[in-house]
Amino acid sequence: MDKVIEIRHLSKFFGANEVLKDINLSVGKGEVVSIIGSSGSGKSTLLRCINLLEKPSGGEIIYNGQNILAEKHNVSLYRRHLGMVFQQFNLFNNHNALSNCVVGQVEVLKRSKDEATETAMKYLRNVGMEQYIHAKPKQLSGGQKQRVAIARALSMDPDVLLFDEPTSALDPEMVGEVLKVMKDLAGSGLTMIIVTHEMEFAREVSDRVVFMDQGVIAEEGTPEQIFNNPKQERTREFLKRTLK
């Protein structure tokens, strides 16, 4: 399997606090990797380091064979290949759903308005939001906003889609509609890295599950290995608390 992203010996300090410690992780093309762990274990920080919303303190991030942390590497060019779906949607409140999915394509990818609109409509249709294209974010439910945010990320044709706990800000009845969209994406061959607290979802869609604890990768393996036969005591303790 071709590696899309390879993380080597990554560390991240906030002041004197080391929140990521010697992280090594590779993600193959078309692979779905879920990252699980307690709050404060470093999951979201790792995701934010991967797309350089946070600057790592040390280590390497290899993308298509190049260390993107090396000097002179074009960070904005690298970011174009990564889609990011946030907990809090991060939609433009003054744009409607369609425009939210068009503006980045025109500004960043330099697509024509017509091409960008056609692409946006395709993905809004895919996530079941076609009938809401003229609605502003304030007129949408949390689940609908998150589906627009996913369509917006897909419209940029990313090589990798990153999800940072995409259901954590949603009411329970809206979680299912977003997870269904993500399951469909996982089945489509898209490379995905998902920070999630939805254990059944991680078990169902992941090729590999990574368990983080106190800033390290404590264990990783197939969903079968992690959920049914974890090797580490701290993985077992975490799963005992969360799988009730």
N, C-alpha and C positions, 0 to 999 in steps of 0.2 A: 504493500500500500504506500503510495506517495505521501510523504509528510508535507502538510501545508504549513504548519507552525511547529517549531521545536523550541522549547524553553529550557535553557541550561543554567543551572546554579543561580537562579533569580533570587534576589533579595530586595526587601523594601523596608526602609526605616522611616518612621515619623518621629523626628527628634531622636531620642535615645531608645525608642521602642521599636524593636524589630518585629514587624508584623508578617513578613514573608521570609522564610529561612531556607535557602538552598533548594529552591523548587526546580524539579526536573520533570518535564511533561512534553510529550509529542502528540500531535493530533493529525490523523491521516485524512486524505481527501475522501469526502463522503461519510466521515465518521461522526457519530453523535456521542459526545462526552458530557456526562452530567457531573457536576461538582456539588457534593453535599457536605454538611458539617454544621456545627453549632454556630450561633451568632458570635461574631468576633474571631472566627477561626481563620480568616484571611481570604475567604472565597471571593467576595466582591472586589477586594483590593487586587487579587490576582487577575480578575477579568479586566479591571481598569488599567492594570499594567500592560496587559496584552494589547489593548488598543491605545496605549500611551496617554490615557486621560490622567494617569499617575505615572511619573517618571520612575522607573526602577532604580534602586540604589546600586545594584550590581548584577552581573550575569549577562546573558545573551538571549535575544529573541530572534530566532532564525525563521525568516519567511521566504519561501522559494529559494532557499540556499544562501540568503544574504542576512547578515546580522543587522537588524534595523536599529539597534542601539549604537552602532558605530557612527563616528562623526561623519558628517556630510551626507548621511542617508536622508532621503526625502520623506519626512514623516507624514506629510499631508497626502503624498502619493500612496504610501502604505495604508493609511487610514481609509482611503477610498475602497479598499478591498475588504474591509471589515464592516459589517452591519452591526448596530448595537440597539438592543431593545431594553429600555430602562424600567425600573420599578414604577416610576412616576410619569411614564408616557413621554414627557418632554416634547409634546406637540406645540406648534406655534398657535397660540390662542386667537390671533387675528386672521388666521387662514382657515378655510374650510378643509374638509377631509381630503378632497382631491388636490387642492393647492399644497397641502402639507406633503403630499407624495410627489409633487411636480417640482417644487422650488429647488430642492437639492440637486436634482438631475440637471436642471438648467444652469444653476450657478456653479456646481462642482464638476459635473461630467460634460458640460457645454452642449447638452442635447437641445434640439429645437423644441419649442413649446408643444408642437403637435406630437413629436415622438415621445416626449416625456409624459404627455397626457395619455397616450395610448398604453405606455408601459404601466403608468399608475393605475389606469382603469383595469388592466389585466390582473394586477395583484389585489386591488380592492375587491374585485369580483371573487378572486380566489379565497379571500378571508371573509366573504359574506357581507361586505360593506358597500356594495354597489349602490344600494338605494339611499345611502346616507352621504353621498359625495358632496352635497352642498351644505352639510351641517358643520357648524363650528364646534370645537371641542366641548364648550360649555353645554351644548345641546345633546351630548353623547354620554352614555353610561361608561363606567370604568372599563368594562369588558370591550365595549365598542371602541373606546379610545385606544386600548392596547392592540386591538386588531388593526386599527389604522396605523399605529406605530410599527407593527410588523410589516404591513404593506409598504410603508415608507422605506423601511430598511431593505426590503426585497427589491424595491424599485431601483436601488443603486447597484444592482447586480453584484452583490458581495461574494467573495470566495468563501468567507466564513461569517456565520451569523452568531453573535454573542447575545445571550439573554441573562440579565441580572435580576433574578427572582421576579420574573414578569407577572406573577399572580399575587405577590405579597400585598399589594395595595388594593386588591379587589375584594368585593363582597363575595361570600362563599358561593352564591348562586351564579356568579359570573365567571368563576374560575374555570368551570368546565368548557365554556365556549372558547376560551383562549387556549386551553390545553389541547382541545380538538384540533385547532389550527396548527399548533406546534407538532402534534402527532402526524398530521398530514405532511408537514414540511420534512419531518424526520424520515418519512417513507419516500420522499422524493429524491433523496440522494444529496441533499444539501449538507455541507459541513457545519456542525452546530456545537457550540460550547455553552452549556446551560448551568447556571447557578440556580439551584432550586431547593425548596423545602418540601416539594410534593414527591414523597417517596414512591408511591405507586406509579406515578408518571415516570420517574427516573428508572424504575425497574422495567417498565414496559417499553420505553422508546430507546434506551441507551445501548450503544455498542459497548461502552466502558463507563464505569462509575469511579469517581475519584473522591475519597473521603479525606477532608482536611481537618486538622486539629491543631490549635495553637501555632498556626503559621507554617505548618509542614504538611506534606502529603503523607498521611499516616498509612494509607493503604489504597490500592487501586486494583481493579479487576473487572470481570464481566458482572452484569447485574446478578447473575446466578451465584457467583463467588461472594460478592459483597453482601448481598441480602440473605443468602441461605447458609453461607459457610465462611464468615469473616475470620481472618487469621488473628487480627489484633484485638486485644481486650477493649481498647477505647472505642473501636468500631462497634463492637458488640454492645457496649454500654450506650452509645449514641443511638443505635437502632432500637434497643430495648425501650429507650425513652420516647422515640418518635413513632415507632410502629405499634400503636395500641389499638 
